[in-house]
């Protein structure tokens, strides 16, 4: 995999994983919770787990391309904020768009 393809793969994976907690009512999109709506803290916990998962995949892609570089706290702060920005469409869909009562 080239460096460009690996970078785009990680970005698209982050975009999908950031919106996944907001577009379904199951825990990690697999386990039904038995409640009609997931609480916000569950969605936030899922987002943190997905952030760690995407980070692990990103490090694996980087290690596959060559040497893995050490990162400081700034890198993690920026990528966490980027994950929150990527989650905005799902958050908007879940909490700001008016849905019909079913």
Steps between C-alpha positions, in 0.01 A plus 500: 500500500640840410529780753222696333262204489577415862431856608168512318404162643557622857310826435200320351506244783503785754206668325296179505589412860426852625144487367425138589395566864243757387330319211384190687353404836719193562817481706793494252239449225457137607361456853136607556457704819127450560439875526334699223792749497861473611604744772751767398771367733485162322544673165795696639661182638457333161660801332803473730536128427472565126763777532740251659419241231565746215822607671618138521417446132684823412810389690483159329479664156791731588710208627422307182634786290826534691608644832233604746556852631463597865214742566456759775186605681427758229443226244245325721322826585470591132381154391244490784363836385499374140298197611246734663477705180449181299219401742305821440280366213389203713442719805296740287292215362435349844438809712426802279286361216135459585391140438145381451348306786479136396 
